[in-house]
Amino acid sequence: MSKDAIQAGKAPEPVGSYPHARRVGNLLFLSGLGPRVPGSNEVPGNVYDEQGQLIDHDIEAQTRQLVANLDAVLAAAGASRRDLVDITVFLTDMQRDFATFNAVYAEYFAAAAPCRTTVEINALPTPIAVEFKCIAALAEGQAGLTEP
């Protein structure tokens, strides 16, 4: 069984030694994906103090960028959001961010909603407040690697 690694040139670089996604048969497994802006690694909506310490974030801005990054990785694999079957969402502040996150998420996933689990965690590897871990199911013969 082929295990094709996918690196999406239009998504932010992974923060470790791993591909954006890996296709195994008709399944596409995406690595954890955050809302960093491709090329700059800026995190939309983050506010820092004079010492460079994170003091606030905007979950709506981060969620919108995260979906754009998700779309870039899926497109690189010849897939789209409608192919997603499962998303695990990691939030760093469930009480503060869940309602806003959920409303923005619904804008993007209303038509073909994948299964979803949302959990709160203490921190993520970069100064982000939300991350996705996704699995997609591709049709027989669908997709090839569409970008290097």
Sequence and secondary structure as in RCSB ss.txt:
>XXXX:A:sequence
MSKDAIQAGKAPEPVGSYPHARRVGNLLFLSGLGPRVPGSNEVPGNVYDEQGQLIDHDIEAQTRQLVANLDAVLA
AAGASRRDLVDITVFLTDMQRDFATFNAVYAEYFAAAAPCRTTVEINALPTPIAVEFKCIAALAEGQAGLTEP
>XXXX:A:secstr
  EEEE  TTS   SSSS SEEEETTEEEE  B    TTT   TT EE TTS EEE  HHHHHHHHHHHHHHHHH
HTT  GGGEEEEEEEES HHHHHHHHHHHHHHHHSSS  EEEEEE S  SSS SEEEEEEEE  TT       
